[in-house]
């Protein structure tokens, strides 16, 4: 099953829920499998990636995806696998 729509909607081809799962699961995996000596680099690149993604959502006017990204980051940091 594809997570992309064939018809472009108001939020684009990919639904906000797909971005939620992607961001949340990436944070979970990084928390679980990152060694302590890799942590500074992982945190820096993860923050840069998420900020650039949220900046893209702001520029493109995808505010539902932006709200979902904030929720995914909150859930990824507070919960665990």
C-alpha positions in Angstrom: 0.0 0.0 0.0 1.4 3.4 -1.0 1.4 6.3 1.4 1.2 8.8 -1.5 -2.1 9.9 -3.1 -2.4 10.1 -6.8 -4.5 13.3 -6.4 -2.8 16.4 -4.9 -4.8 17.7 -2.0 -4.6 20.8 0.1 -1.7 19.4 2.1 0.1 17.8 -0.9 0.4 14.2 -1.9 1.5 12.8 1.4 -0.9 12.9 4.4 0.1 14.6 7.7 -0.2 11.2 9.4 2.7 9.8 7.3 4.9 12.7 8.3 3.8 12.1 12.0 4.9 8.4 11.8 8.1 9.3 10.0 9.3 11.9 12.5 8.1 10.1 15.6 9.6 6.7 14.6 12.9 8.4 13.6 13.2 9.9 17.0 12.4 6.6 18.7 15.0 4.7 16.7 17.6 7.4 17.4 16.9 7.3 21.1 17.1 3.6 21.2 20.2 2.9 19.1 22.4 5.9 19.5 25.6 5.5 21.5 26.5 8.1 24.0 29.5 9.2 22.0 27.4 9.7 18.9 24.7 11.6 20.7 25.9 15.2 20.0 26.1 14.7 16.3 22.8 12.8 16.2 21.0 15.5 18.2 22.5 18.3 16.0 21.5 16.7 12.7 18.1 15.6 13.9 17.3 19.1 15.1 18.5 20.6 11.9 16.5 18.2 9.8 13.3 18.8 11.8 13.7 22.6 11.7 14.3 22.6 8.0 11.2 20.3 7.5 9.1 22.6 9.6 10.4 25.7 7.8 9.4 24.0 4.5 5.9 23.5 5.9 5.6 27.1 6.9 6.8 28.4 3.5 4.5 26.1 1.6 1.5 26.9 3.9 1.1 23.4 5.1 0.0 24.2 8.6 -1.7 21.0 9.4 1.5 19.1 8.6 3.4 21.7 10.8 1.1 21.0 13.7 1.4 17.3 13.2 5.3 17.6 13.1 5.2 19.4 16.5 3.0 16.6 17.9 5.3 13.9 16.5 8.4 15.5 18.1 6.6 15.8 21.4 5.4 12.2 21.3 8.8 10.9 20.1 10.7 12.6 22.9 8.2 11.7 25.7 7.2 8.2 24.7 9.3 5.1 23.9 8.9 2.1 21.6 
